[in-house]
Amino acid sequence: MIDQQIDIPTRDGQTTTFITHPERGGPFPAIIFYMDAPAIREELRDMARRLGTSGYYVMLPNLYYRSGVMEIGPVPPDPDSPGRKRMYELMNSIDIPLVMEDTRALLAHARTQAAARTDIVGTVGYCMSGRYAINAATHFADSVKAAASIYGTHLVTDQPDSPHLAAQKTRAELYFACAETDIYAPMDIIKKVKDSMTGANAEVEIYPGTHHGFAFPKRPVYHRDAAERHWERLLALYRSNLSGIAA
């Protein structure tokens, strides 16, 4: 495997991006891995590597670069702690339009790389970034063929870019993995997402016995069986949609 960390120019500066892909056999379909609210950390790099070993050019960008922040360290569970309040400030400093501009820059960079293919692209986002992964499929419909939201938040809003409306705007296959118990995406929200995906090339799956964050190995709520199922679903999604003949 080849790992590198580079600064990719964007409209608003530079996003430090971790990139990992196999050493041989490319070019590989690009996958954009959008971080969750606690920011870049080795846990996410390891998850990116796991994707990469299956034959993908995985890009894990720092979405907090506009605030001059990359790694924020462990976030205390206390909602009133300074560390958690800071995380929420950072999370609220970005939105779908900003992240789509960053995505444009990431794809532009990938197009210059011999190891990457950008005609068949996948996305995945966890927690706050589930909405970004899904929106990438609507904003870059010619490239993004598969998008996954893993216990995503803000899935149903009153805005035109609400993730639950995505099936009307893209032919990409969409996958929503949802925790059974999730204060950030309760069952009434999940039902609205599921209803909106009726007849679309999409799946909304509830993982029994899980809580928000179940796929992260370092979280107290980590659920090994559910986490492995999410990997199986994710890799199957990409195999089905990103297996075009190499350029």
C-alpha positions as CSV (number, residue, x, y, z in Angstrom):
1,M,0.0,0.0,0.0
2,I,1.0,3.6,-0.7
3,D,0.1,6.2,1.9
4,Q,0.7,9.9,1.6
5,Q,-0.5,13.1,3.2
6,I,-0.6,16.1,1.0
7,D,-2.1,19.6,0.9
8,I,-4.7,20.0,-1.9
9,P,-5.6,23.5,-3.0
10,T,-9.2,24.6,-2.7
11,R,-11.1,27.8,-3.3
12,D,-10.6,28.7,0.4
13,G,-7.1,27.5,1.1
14,Q,-5.6,24.0,1.3
15,T,-7.1,20.8,2.8
16,T,-4.6,18.4,4.2
17,T,-5.7,15.0,2.7
18,F,-4.6,11.5,3.6
19,I,-4.5,9.3,0.5
20,T,-4.0,5.6,0.4
21,H,-4.1,3.1,-2.5
22,P,-2.6,-0.2,-3.6
23,E,1.0,-0.1,-5.0
24,R,0.2,-2.2,-8.1
25,G,-2.7,-2.7,-10.5
26,G,-4.1,0.8,-10.9
27,P,-5.6,3.1,-11.9
28,F,-8.1,2.6,-9.0
29,P,-11.6,4.1,-8.6
30,A,-11.5,7.1,-6.3
31,I,-13.4,7.0,-3.0
32,I,-13.8,10.2,-0.9
33,F,-14.0,9.3,2.7
34,Y,-15.6,12.2,4.6
35,M,-14.6,12.5,8.3
36,D,-16.9,12.6,11.2
37,A,-17.2,15.5,13.7
38,P,-14.2,14.5,16.0
39,A,-11.9,15.2,13.0
40,I,-8.9,13.4,11.5
41,R,-7.3,10.7,13.6
42,E,-5.5,7.5,13.1
43,E,-8.7,5.5,13.6
44,L,-10.0,7.1,10.4
45,R,-6.7,6.6,8.5
46,D,-6.9,2.9,9.4
47,M,-10.5,2.7,8.0
48,A,-9.3,4.5,4.9
49,R,-6.5,1.9,4.5
50,R,-9.0,-0.9,4.9
51,L,-11.0,0.5,1.9
52,G,-7.8,1.1,-0.1
53,T,-6.7,-2.6,0.3
54,S,-9.8,-3.6,-1.7
55,G,-8.5,-1.7,-4.7
56,Y,-9.5,1.9,-4.3
57,Y,-7.8,5.3,-4.3
58,V,-9.1,6.6,-1.0
59,M,-9.0,10.3,-0.1
60,L,-9.6,11.4,3.5
61,P,-9.7,15.2,3.6
62,N,-9.5,17.5,6.6
63,L,-12.8,19.4,6.5
64,Y,-11.8,21.8,9.3
65,Y,-8.9,23.5,7.5
66,R,-10.7,26.8,7.2
67,S,-10.5,27.0,11.0
68,G,-6.9,26.0,11.0
69,V,-7.7,22.7,12.8
70,M,-6.9,19.2,11.8
71,E,-6.8,16.9,14.9
72,I,-8.7,17.8,18.0
73,G,-7.9,14.8,20.1
74,P,-10.2,12.8,22.3
75,V,-13.6,14.5,22.8
76,P,-15.1,14.3,26.3
77,P,-18.6,12.8,26.6
78,D,-19.8,15.7,28.8
79,P,-21.9,17.9,26.4
80,D,-20.8,21.0,28.5
81,S,-17.1,20.3,28.3
82,P,-15.0,22.8,26.4
83,G,-13.7,20.1,24.1
84,R,-17.2,19.0,23.0
85,K,-18.3,22.6,22.6
86,R,-15.3,23.2,20.4
87,M,-16.2,20.2,18.3
88,Y,-19.7,21.5,17.7
89,E,-18.3,24.9,16.8
90,L,-16.1,23.2,14.2
91,M,-18.9,21.0,12.9
92,N,-21.2,24.0,12.5
93,S,-18.5,26.0,10.6
94,I,-19.0,23.9,7.5
95,D,-22.0,23.0,5.4
96,I,-23.0,21.2,2.2
97,P,-22.0,24.0,-0.2
98,L,-18.5,24.4,1.3
99,V,-17.9,20.6,1.4
100,M,-19.0,20.3,-2.2
101,E,-16.5,23.0,-3.2
102,D,-13.8,20.9,-1.4
103,T,-15.1,17.8,-3.2
104,R,-14.6,19.6,-6.5
105,A,-11.0,20.3,-5.6
106,L,-10.4,16.7,-4.5
107,L,-11.7,15.4,-7.8
108,A,-9.6,17.9,-9.7
109,H,-6.5,16.7,-7.9
110,A,-7.4,13.0,-8.4
111,R,-7.7,13.6,-12.2
112,T,-4.0,14.5,-12.3
113,Q,-3.0,11.2,-10.6
114,A,-2.0,8.1,-12.6
115,A,-3.2,5.9,-9.8
116,A,-6.7,7.3,-9.7
117,R,-9.9,7.0,-11.8
118,T,-12.5,9.8,-11.5
119,D,-15.0,8.5,-14.0
120,I,-16.2,6.0,-11.4
121,V,-16.2,7.5,-7.9
122,G,-17.6,6.4,-4.5
123,T,-18.2,8.4,-1.4
124,V,-18.8,7.5,2.2
125,G,-19.5,9.7,5.2
126,Y,-20.0,9.0,8.9
127,C,-22.1,11.0,11.4
128,M,-22.1,14.7,10.3
129,S,-20.7,13.7,6.9
130,G,-23.3,11.2,5.8
131,R,-25.1,14.2,4.2
132,Y,-21.9,15.2,2.4
133,A,-21.4,11.8,0.9
134,I,-25.0,11.7,-0.4
135,N,-24.9,15.2,-1.7
136,A,-21.7,14.4,-3.7
137,A,-23.8,12.0,-5.7
138,T,-26.2,14.8,-6.7
139,H,-23.6,17.5,-7.3
140,F,-21.2,15.2,-9.2
141,A,-23.6,12.9,-10.8
142,D,-21.4,12.2,-13.8
143,S,-18.7,10.8,-11.6
144,V,-20.1,9.5,-8.3
145,K,-21.7,6.2,-8.9
146,A,-22.2,5.0,-5.3
147,A,-22.7,6.9,-2.0
148,A,-23.0,5.7,1.6
149,S,-24.2,7.5,4.7
150,I,-23.2,5.6,7.9
151,Y,-25.4,6.8,10.8
152,G,-25.6,10.1,9.1
153,T,-27.2,13.2,10.7
154,H,-29.3,16.0,9.2
155,L,-30.8,13.5,6.7
156,V,-34.1,15.3,6.6
157,T,-34.2,19.1,6.4
158,D,-36.4,21.7,4.7
159,Q,-33.6,22.6,2.3
160,P,-33.5,21.6,-1.4
161,D,-30.2,19.7,-0.7
162,S,-31.7,17.6,2.0
163,P,-30.2,14.0,1.7
164,H,-33.7,12.5,1.7
165,L,-34.4,14.1,-1.6
166,A,-31.2,12.8,-3.3
167,A,-32.8,9.9,-5.1
168,Q,-34.6,12.4,-7.3
169,K,-31.3,13.9,-8.5
170,T,-28.9,11.1,-9.1
171,R,-28.6,7.7,-10.7
172,A,-26.0,6.6,-8.2
173,E,-26.8,3.8,-5.8
174,L,-27.4,5.2,-2.3
175,Y,-26.9,3.3,0.9
176,F,-28.0,4.5,4.4
177,A,-26.8,2.5,7.4
178,C,-28.7,3.5,10.5
179,A,-28.2,2.7,14.2
180,E,-31.3,1.4,15.9
181,T,-30.8,3.9,18.8
182,D,-29.6,7.3,17.6
183,I,-30.6,10.6,19.1
184,Y,-29.2,12.3,16.1
185,A,-31.2,10.3,13.6
186,P,-34.3,8.9,15.4
187,M,-36.7,6.4,13.9
188,D,-39.1,9.0,12.6
189,I,-36.4,10.5,10.5
190,I,-35.2,7.2,9.2
191,K,-38.8,6.4,8.2
192,K,-38.9,9.6,6.2
193,V,-35.7,8.7,4.5
194,K,-36.9,5.2,3.7
195,D,-40.2,6.4,2.4
196,S,-38.4,8.9,0.1
197,M,-36.3,6.2,-1.3
198,T,-39.2,4.0,-2.4
199,G,-38.6,2.8,-5.9
200,A,-35.1,4.3,-6.1
201,N,-31.7,2.7,-6.5
202,A,-31.2,2.9,-2.7
203,E,-31.3,1.0,0.5
204,V,-32.0,2.1,4.1
205,E,-30.9,-0.5,6.6
206,I,-31.3,-0.4,10.4
207,Y,-28.6,-2.2,12.4
208,P,-30.3,-3.9,15.4
209,G,-28.8,-3.4,18.8
210,T,-26.6,-0.6,17.8
211,H,-26.0,3.0,18.8
212,H,-24.7,6.1,16.9
213,G,-21.0,5.5,16.2
214,F,-21.1,1.7,16.2
215,A,-18.6,1.3,13.3
216,F,-15.7,3.1,15.1
217,P,-13.4,0.7,16.9
218,K,-12.3,3.2,19.4
219,R,-15.8,4.2,20.6
220,P,-17.4,2.7,23.7
221,V,-20.5,1.9,21.5
222,Y,-18.4,-0.1,19.0
223,H,-20.4,-3.2,17.8
224,R,-18.1,-5.6,16.1
225,D,-20.7,-7.6,14.3
226,A,-22.5,-4.5,13.0
227,A,-19.2,-2.9,12.1
228,E,-18.2,-5.9,10.0
229,R,-21.6,-5.9,8.4
230,H,-21.2,-2.3,7.4
231,W,-17.9,-3.1,5.8
232,E,-19.5,-6.0,3.8
233,R,-22.3,-3.7,2.7
234,L,-19.9,-0.9,1.8
235,L,-17.6,-3.1,-0.2
236,A,-20.5,-4.8,-2.0
237,L,-21.9,-1.3,-2.9
238,Y,-18.5,-0.3,-4.5
239,R,-18.0,-3.7,-6.2
240,S,-21.3,-3.3,-7.9
241,N,-20.9,0.2,-9.1
242,L,-17.2,0.9,-9.4
243,S,-16.0,-2.1,-11.3
244,G,-15.7,-0.6,-14.8
245,I,-12.9,-1.7,-17.2
246,A,-9.7,0.0,-16.2
247,A,-8.8,3.0,-18.3
